[in-house]
Amino acid sequence: MCMQCPRRTKGGRRKRERNNPGASLSRKWKDSAALTSKAIRRGEYLSAIMVSAKQLADFGYKTFSGSMMLLTLYGGYLCSLRAYRYFQNKSAMKQLEQQEIVSAIKD
């Protein structure tokens, strides 16, 4: 009996299989090598390959969040580099002024 066919329950009523053919697919075939051409023709392999919208949204969110974290770290690096240069230039200018004052006094 195929997965989409109704089957009888104990009470004799007909019951449809769950709407998740991927779950029964993973039970039916343990490895991907066992997918037969018959299963491929029926389209059962698609449920094992396709990604749900929620999974895709989660992946997109994580990717975007990760890129924003990297961008924030890079911005912090650039900011600290600029501050380091600023203080180096400030101390160099201070030394130059002191040397000019000393040389002016000697003259």
Protein Blocks (a to p, Z undefined) as FASTA:
>chain_A
ZZklccddfkopacdddfbfklmmmmmpmbfklpcfklmmnopmmmmmpccfklmmmmmm
mmmmmmmmmmmmmmmmmmmmmmmmmmmmmmmmmmmmmmmmmmmmmZZ
